[in-house]
Amino acid sequence: MRCFLGLPVPEPLLPLMLGLQEAVPVGRPVPEENLHLTLAFLDDQPEAVLDELHMALDGSPLPGCEMAVAGLTAFGGRRVKLLAAEVARAPGLVALRRAALKAVTAAGIELPRERFRPHVTLLRFGAGLGPADRARFEEAVAHHAGVRSDPAPVEVMRLVGSVLTPAGAVYETLAEYRLDAGSGED
């Protein structure tokens, strides 16, 4: 099953995320229930491996963290493919990712080494943002590029299954893991 470990957007940040989606007049917004920060994309994994991962995560304390918006970023190069809210790379978030990756490794999953760029995808542009929409996109993003939020506590990490459809990804929460509220940032 194609899956990932991710964090749901905390309730206090949802109005900001939804407002940013509405402010950009092009693209396909990610549905509210699918907004998340990916800690580790696990790709396709057999059920036995996911069971091992679940046991590794369920049996260990996971550090708490907070999520704060720290601007906007686009991915995809010159033909922008998505717009995301950048998330501050806070120590608690980094510690949680480290703990998640340790469990992933313990379950026997090998992931490519990649730089952690915490973000929440807001809008997708299919094959890329076309020239006709670029000016409207750039104008809207320019007005909101410096967006910031106060930090909000994250309560759970999720193991999520993902099925790709023509209408977008369909997510199913396979497991939730409570985070240690006492170990997040102050």
C-alpha positions as CSV (number, residue, x, y, z in Angstrom):
1,M,0.0,0.0,0.0
2,R,1.2,3.5,-0.8
3,C,1.5,5.4,2.4
4,F,3.2,8.1,4.5
5,L,3.7,9.3,8.1
6,G,2.2,12.7,8.5
7,L,0.8,15.4,10.8
8,P,-2.7,16.8,10.5
9,V,-2.9,20.6,10.4
10,P,-3.8,21.8,13.9
11,E,-7.3,23.2,14.1
12,P,-6.1,26.8,14.9
13,L,-4.2,26.9,11.6
14,L,-7.0,25.6,9.3
15,P,-8.7,29.0,8.7
16,L,-5.3,30.5,7.6
17,M,-4.6,27.5,5.3
18,L,-8.1,27.7,3.8
19,G,-7.9,31.5,3.4
20,L,-4.6,31.1,1.5
21,Q,-6.2,28.6,-0.8
22,E,-9.0,31.0,-1.5
23,A,-6.6,33.9,-2.1
24,V,-5.0,32.2,-5.1
25,P,-7.4,32.2,-8.1
26,V,-5.8,29.3,-10.0
27,G,-5.1,25.6,-9.2
28,R,-6.9,22.8,-7.5
29,P,-7.1,23.2,-3.7
30,V,-6.2,20.3,-1.5
31,P,-9.4,19.3,0.3
32,E,-9.4,20.4,4.0
33,E,-9.4,16.8,5.3
34,N,-6.3,16.1,3.2
35,L,-4.2,19.0,4.5
36,H,-1.1,17.6,6.3
37,L,2.6,17.8,6.8
38,T,4.5,14.7,5.5
39,L,7.2,13.5,7.9
40,A,8.2,10.5,5.7
41,F,6.8,9.3,2.4
42,L,7.0,5.5,2.6
43,D,5.9,4.7,-1.0
44,D,4.4,1.2,-1.6
45,Q,4.8,-1.1,1.4
46,P,3.5,-4.6,2.1
47,E,1.1,-5.1,5.0
48,A,3.6,-7.1,7.0
49,V,6.1,-4.2,6.9
50,L,3.3,-1.7,7.9
51,D,2.5,-4.0,10.8
52,E,6.2,-3.9,11.9
53,L,6.2,-0.1,11.6
54,H,3.0,0.1,13.6
55,M,4.6,-2.0,16.4
56,A,7.7,0.2,16.4
57,L,5.7,3.4,16.6
58,D,3.0,2.2,19.0
59,G,5.6,1.0,21.5
60,S,7.7,4.1,21.7
61,P,7.2,7.6,23.1
62,L,7.0,10.2,20.4
63,P,8.1,13.8,21.1
64,G,5.5,16.5,20.9
65,C,5.8,19.4,18.5
66,E,4.1,22.6,17.3
67,M,3.4,23.7,13.8
68,A,3.7,27.3,12.6
69,V,3.3,28.8,9.1
70,A,6.5,30.5,8.0
71,G,5.7,31.8,4.5
72,L,4.7,30.3,1.1
73,T,6.8,28.2,-1.3
74,A,6.3,26.8,-4.8
75,F,7.5,23.5,-6.0
76,G,8.1,22.3,-9.6
77,G,10.6,24.8,-10.9
78,R,9.6,27.1,-13.8
79,R,6.3,25.2,-14.4
80,V,5.1,25.5,-10.8
81,K,3.3,22.3,-9.8
82,L,2.2,23.1,-6.3
83,L,1.9,25.9,-3.8
84,A,2.6,25.1,-0.1
85,A,2.6,26.8,3.2
86,E,6.1,26.6,4.6
87,V,6.2,25.3,8.2
88,A,8.9,26.5,10.6
89,R,11.6,23.9,11.1
90,A,11.3,23.9,14.9
91,P,13.3,21.6,17.2
92,G,10.3,19.6,18.3
93,L,9.3,18.9,14.7
94,V,12.8,17.9,13.8
95,A,12.9,15.6,16.8
96,L,9.6,14.0,15.9
97,R,10.8,13.4,12.3
98,R,14.0,11.8,13.7
99,A,11.9,9.5,15.9
100,A,9.6,8.6,13.0
101,L,12.5,7.8,10.7
102,K,14.1,5.6,13.5
103,A,10.8,3.5,13.6
104,V,10.8,3.4,9.8
105,T,14.3,2.0,9.7
106,A,13.5,-0.5,12.5
107,A,10.6,-1.8,10.4
108,G,13.0,-2.5,7.6
109,I,11.9,0.4,5.3
110,E,14.8,2.1,3.4
111,L,14.1,5.6,2.3
112,P,16.1,7.8,0.0
113,R,18.1,10.4,1.9
114,E,16.5,13.8,1.3
115,R,16.4,17.2,2.8
116,F,13.5,17.9,5.2
117,R,11.4,20.8,3.9
118,P,8.4,20.9,6.2
119,H,5.4,22.2,4.3
120,V,1.6,21.7,3.8
121,T,0.5,21.5,0.2
122,L,-2.3,24.0,-0.4
123,L,-2.9,23.9,-4.2
124,R,-1.9,21.7,-7.1
125,F,-1.4,22.7,-10.7
126,G,-1.5,19.4,-12.5
127,A,1.2,19.3,-15.2
128,G,2.3,22.8,-14.1
129,L,1.2,26.3,-14.0
130,G,0.6,27.5,-17.5
131,P,1.7,31.0,-18.8
132,A,-1.9,32.2,-18.9
133,D,-2.3,31.7,-15.1
134,R,1.2,32.7,-14.0
135,A,0.4,36.5,-13.6
136,R,-2.7,35.8,-11.4
137,F,-0.7,33.3,-9.4
138,E,2.3,35.6,-8.9
139,E,0.1,38.5,-7.9
140,A,-1.8,36.5,-5.3
141,V,1.3,34.9,-3.9
142,A,3.1,38.3,-3.7
143,H,0.3,39.6,-1.4
144,H,0.7,36.6,1.0
145,A,4.4,35.6,0.7
146,G,5.3,36.8,4.1
147,V,2.4,35.0,5.9
148,R,3.2,33.8,9.4
149,S,1.3,32.2,12.2
150,D,1.7,31.6,15.9
151,P,2.7,28.0,16.7
152,A,-0.1,25.5,17.4
153,P,0.4,22.2,19.1
154,V,0.2,19.0,17.1
155,E,-1.5,16.2,19.0
156,V,-1.1,13.1,16.8
157,M,1.0,11.6,14.0
158,R,-0.8,9.4,11.5
159,L,0.1,6.5,9.3
160,V,-1.9,7.2,6.2
161,G,-2.7,5.0,3.2
162,S,-3.0,6.9,-0.1
163,V,-4.8,5.8,-3.3
164,L,-4.3,8.0,-6.4
165,T,-7.4,8.7,-8.5
166,P,-8.0,11.1,-11.4
167,A,-9.8,13.4,-9.0
168,G,-6.8,13.4,-6.6
169,A,-5.5,11.3,-3.7
170,V,-7.9,9.5,-1.4
171,Y,-6.4,9.2,2.1
172,E,-7.2,6.6,4.8
173,T,-5.8,6.9,8.3
174,L,-4.4,3.5,9.1
175,A,-3.2,4.4,12.7
176,E,-2.8,7.4,15.0
177,Y,0.0,7.9,17.5
178,R,-0.4,10.3,20.3
179,L,2.5,12.8,20.8
180,D,4.0,13.5,24.2
181,A,2.4,16.9,24.9
182,G,5.1,17.6,27.5
183,S,8.0,17.5,25.1
184,G,6.9,20.1,22.5
185,E,8.2,23.6,22.3
186,D,7.0,26.3,24.7
